[in-house]
Amino acid sequence: MTMLEHAEISVWQDIFTSIIEDADSNILLLDEDFNIINLNSGFYWIFIETYGIELKKGTSIIESMQRVNVELTQEWKSRCMVALSGTAIKVEDVFEIDGRNYYWEIHFKSSTRPDGSQIISVFSRDITVRKAYQKKIIENEANLRSILNTIEDSIWLVNTDFELIDFNKEFFKKYKQAYGVRLLRGASILELIPEELPEVREMWRSRYESGLKGRPGKYYDTYQIEKDTRTFEIKTYPIVENGTVTGLTMYSRDITNQTRTEDLLKRQNEELIKINSELDRFVYSASHDLRAPLMSVKGLLNMIKLDPEKKNADQYLALIEKSVNKLDHFISDIIHYSRNARMDVMQKEIDFNELLQESIDTLKYMEGADKVQSIRNITVTAPFCSDYSRLLMVFNNIISNAVLYRDTRKDDSYLKIDIQVDAAKATLRFSDNGIGIPEEYVDKIFKMFFRANADSKGSGLGLYIVKGVLEKLEGTVNVQSKVGQGTTFVIEVPNLCA
């Protein structure tokens, strides 16, 4: 070999060394006897840090590893043998350094030299960050799946071929109840509609086609679910990517209770119109009945004035007395009617377990009630007496507020109810982890129709009623709250058993 050829080889070796040193991956080259031909600094330092092994050119990697980890040596030798057989392999190893796990992706591959000998190339790269991202993505997908499956509305997605991309548990359940069909991802949503319902299939085809043209839709359907006629509001939203519609997101909400409530409200409004008409008649009749005795008294007084001999005065006075008594009786009836509308304190012994359960049962169908866990603790050391119906008003208003103003960003919404009863009083503590009340509004929440902001969900009367009820029972209420952390109401009610 000439000096020129030696020089060219040296140049190429320098270029090769430079390339493997600058490479992003850790690179190791072995001959078929597992001796190290070349390696870059990345591979050198990873072996130093992980195993305490200093790799050197010309030495056997198997012998170097054998002194530190026999089991790992056999694993590497096995991988190299597979590569020498002509099969490239990729593996992932986990290394612990300073108590932290590092993930490495390692490739083993062989190639043949001009002289027929083989070289094993080993490439490794740190995929710890990628693993962390993959884990995060999986966790996010699991969280999203969990959220979708806790939503009471039905949700499903279809692509442009009407294939079912995904759906939540509620849609799976409702679809099976409506059609007796088990949903399958990847199946045509149209073909999952029974053949004996061609009109329904065509109706849905039209809806999907309209949505895939980029037009959101809103529909109302009625289906027979478990022998009950249910009404659903259905909305379609196009999925747009880079200006192109790639599918549809569908939402279906059971509005049966809402429509029934609307029907009930309609009937109640009709009844209110009737009641208002009767009330008008009552006011007219009451004013007439009040005026009639007065007019009679006025007329009889004029008759006495016009009677010069006053011969009939006794008779007139008797008639006046009769009119006055009639007026007094009518006014008494009105007062009794008014008093009957105002309920007096009805004292009875209170079972707080029964009272709390009745309140929770009353509110359990309230929207969001199933997302607030009730944590109860009741300790009673003496019989307790008060007004059951008024205490029920207090419980209902406080518990419903905990539901209305829960923090929807939290997965563990709760209301802790602690009841301590002794011979003197009952102390009721309601603590939630809801959205809380701004400090500047805490002193105003018991005022009639007070709302902290336009988005407040309540009527503005609930806590006003609580305050009024407790005043009637000679009790007290105090509130502590912090935005983002929650609210605590502490109520004290005197024991009327003593």
C-alpha positions, 0 to 999 in steps of 0.5 A: 500500500502506497503512502498516498493510500495510507493518507487517504485511509487516515483521512477517511478514518478521521472523517468517520470518527468525526461523524460518529462523535457528532452523531445524536445517537451513542454509537458502538462498533464491534467485530464478530468476536465482540471486540470494540472497533470504535465508539463515540464519547456518548457510548463511552460515558453512558457505560461509565455512568451506568455500569462503571465500565470503561470501554476501550478500542480493541478490548472485548465488550463481553469480557468488560461487562462480565466483570460487572454484571453476568446476567446483562453480559449474557443478554448483550451477547444474545442480542449480538448473536441475533444481529450476526444471524442477519436479523436486526433487533431493537430493544428498550433498556431501563437504567437507574442513575441517582434514583431516577429511571432512564430509558434507552432505545438500542438497535443492533445490526450487522453488516459484512466487510469486503473481506467477508467478516462481519461488523456489529453496529450498536446505536442507542439513544435516550428516550426518557423524555419521549417515554414521559410524553407517552405516559402523559398522553396515555394519562390524558387519554385516560382522563379524557375517557374518564370525563366522557364516561362520567358525562350523562349525555351521549357522545359519539364521533363519526368520520366521513364514511359514517364509521364510528370513531369513538363513543362514551358509555352513556351512548353505548347504553342508550343505543343498546336500550333503543335498538338492542344493538351493541356498538362497535368502533370502526363499524358504520353507524348507519348499518348499526341501525336495524334494517327494519327501521329504514326511515330512521336510517335515512333520517340519520343519513341526512343528518350526518351528510348535512353535518359533513358539509360543515353545517351544525345541526339541532334535532329532537327525537323521541325513543322508547327506552325500557318501556318509557318514552324519552325525548332527546335533544341532539346536536351535531358539530363538524370536526374541521382540520385545516379547513376540511371537515373530517368527521362529526361530533354528536351530543344527545341529551335526555330532556324528558324531565325538562319537557315534562316540567315544561308541560307541568309548568304550562298546566300550572300556568293555566291553573294560576290563570284560574287561581288569579281569576278566582283571586280577583273574584275574592278581592271583589267579593271581600271589598263588597262584603266589607263595604256592605256593612259599612254602607248599612251602618251609614244608612242607619245613622242617616235614618236616626238623624231623619227620625225627629221623635227617635221612636225607632232608635233602638231598632236602628241601633240593633241593626247597626250592631248587627252590621258591625258584628258582621263586619267584625266577623268578616275581618276576623275571618280574613285575619284567621286566613292570614294566620293560617298562611303563616305557619307557627313553629311546630315543635317535635323531636328531630331524628337528624339521620331521617332529616338529612336523608330526606333532604338528600333524597329530595335533591338527588335528581338535581343536576350535578347532585351525583357529582358531590359526595356527601360525608356525614357525621352525626353525634347525638347525646340528648333528645332534640326538639325543633320545627322539622319542616323549617330545618328541612328548608335549611338543609335543602338550601345549604345542600343544593347550594353545595351542588349548584356552586361546586367546582367543576374543575375538581374531580372530588367535589364533596360536602361534609355534614357534621351534626353535634347535638346536646341538651342545649343546642344542635350545631350543624356544620356544612363544609364544601370544596366548591368555588367559594364566595369572594370576601367582599360578598360574604356579609351580603349573601343573606340579603333578599335577591342578592347575587354575587354576579350575573352568572349566579345560578340561584334565585337569590332567596335561598340563604335569605330563607335560611336566615329567616327560618333560623330567626324564627327558631332563634338560631344563628348562622355564620359563614366562612369562605375562600375563593377556590377552596370552598365554603363552611356554614356553621348553624346553631339551633336551640334545643326546644325539648328542655 
